[in-house]
Amino acid sequence: MKAGIKFIIFFFAAWLTTAESCKKPSAPVPTGGGKGGNATITVIPEHHGLYVDTCTIYIKYNSLDMPSNGVYDDSVVCVLTDTIPVAVFPGLKKGDYYIFGRGYHTLYVPPYVKGGLPCKISTEDTVKVYLPTYSYSGL
């Protein structure tokens, strides 16, 4: 009789262990990056200390990494403001972002430049980001 009870307890413990291992892992806690806040990211692309006036800036919300599929959540073409190329992303929440730029810099050969970096916003304020770029051989 005692062997029967031990078997039932062992069977029940094994069943609980198996049932617990089948649960879905808990979802990662979102960092909150995205639209819907009062923060603004202002991006100024640079190449060797000079501004890149012809540049498109892309942004990935809620990530500090470049998207593996190359799909970004938004993009803005730089506009000259007081002779400085600027891309502005208004209405963002506090959180994580990945910023990437691709453009054309006439003073260097090859003239095509690109670069990216992660950006964290901790307050709903304006954040200025100087985006370093490097040359590459084509779009």
C-alpha positions in Angstrom: 0.0 0.0 0.0 2.8 2.4 0.8 4.4 1.7 -2.6 1.1 2.7 -4.2 1.0 6.0 -2.4 4.6 6.7 -3.3 3.9 5.9 -6.9 0.9 8.3 -6.9 2.9 11.1 -5.3 5.8 10.5 -7.8 3.3 10.5 -10.7 1.6 13.7 -9.5 5.0 15.5 -9.0 6.1 14.4 -12.5 2.9 15.6 -14.0 3.2 19.0 -12.3 6.8 19.4 -13.5 5.7 18.6 -17.1 2.7 20.9 -16.9 4.8 23.8 -15.6 7.4 23.4 -18.3 4.7 23.8 -21.0 3.8 27.3 -20.0 4.7 30.1 -22.4 7.7 32.2 -21.2 6.7 35.6 -19.9 6.7 38.3 -22.5 9.5 40.8 -22.3 8.6 44.1 -20.6 8.1 46.7 -23.3 10.3 49.8 -22.9 7.6 52.1 -24.2 9.3 53.5 -27.3 6.9 54.8 -30.0 4.4 57.5 -30.9 2.0 59.0 -28.4 4.2 61.1 -26.1 5.7 64.6 -25.8 9.3 63.8 -26.6 11.1 64.9 -29.8 14.2 63.4 -31.4 16.1 65.8 -33.6 18.7 64.1 -35.7 21.7 65.8 -37.4 23.7 63.5 -39.7 27.5 64.1 -39.9 30.4 62.6 -41.8 34.0 63.4 -40.7 32.7 66.4 -38.7 30.8 67.9 -41.7 27.0 67.9 -42.1 25.4 65.5 -44.6 22.8 67.7 -46.3 21.1 65.1 -48.4 20.0 62.4 -46.0 17.0 60.3 -45.0 16.7 59.3 -41.4 14.9 56.1 -40.4 13.7 55.2 -36.9 12.8 51.9 -35.2 10.5 52.2 -32.1 11.0 50.1 -29.0 14.5 48.8 -30.0 18.1 49.6 -29.5 19.1 47.3 -32.4 19.0 47.7 -36.2 16.0 45.7 -37.4 17.1 42.4 -38.9 14.5 42.6 -41.7 15.4 46.2 -42.6 11.9 47.5 -41.9 11.7 50.8 -39.9 8.7 52.4 -38.3 9.1 55.9 -39.7 11.4 58.0 -41.8 12.1 61.7 -42.4 14.1 63.5 -45.1 16.5 66.1 -43.6 15.6 69.7 -44.1 18.1 72.5 -43.9 17.5 74.7 -40.8 20.0 77.5 -40.5 22.3 75.6 -42.9 22.1 72.5 -40.7 20.4 69.4 -42.0 17.8 68.2 -39.4 15.3 65.4 -39.2 12.7 65.8 -36.5 10.6 63.0 -35.0 8.0 64.6 -32.7 5.3 63.1 -30.5 7.4 60.2 -29.1 7.2 58.4 -25.7 10.0 57.7 -23.3 11.8 54.5 -24.4 14.2 52.9 -26.8 14.9 53.8 -30.4 17.3 52.8 -33.2 18.2 55.6 -35.6 19.7 55.0 -39.0 20.6 57.4 -41.8 21.5 57.0 -45.4 22.6 59.9 -47.6 24.9 61.5 -50.1 28.0 63.6 -49.2 29.6 65.3 -52.2 33.0 66.0 -50.7 34.0 62.3 -50.4 34.5 59.4 -52.7 32.5 57.2 -52.6 29.8 59.9 -51.9 27.3 57.6 -50.3 27.1 57.5 -46.5 25.2 55.6 -43.9 25.2 55.0 -40.2 23.1 54.1 -37.2 23.0 54.2 -33.4 20.7 53.4 -30.5 19.0 56.2 -28.6 17.2 56.1 -25.2 14.7 58.8 -24.2 14.3 59.0 -20.4 12.3 62.3 -20.3 9.6 63.7 -22.6 11.7 66.5 -23.8 13.7 67.3 -27.0 16.8 65.1 -27.6 19.4 66.2 -30.1 21.3 63.3 -31.7 24.4 63.7 -33.9 24.4 60.7 -36.2 27.9 59.7 -37.4 28.0 58.2 -40.9 30.6 56.4 -42.9 31.2 56.0 -46.6 30.1 52.9 -48.6 30.1 52.2 -52.3 26.4 52.5 -53.3 22.8 52.8 -52.2 
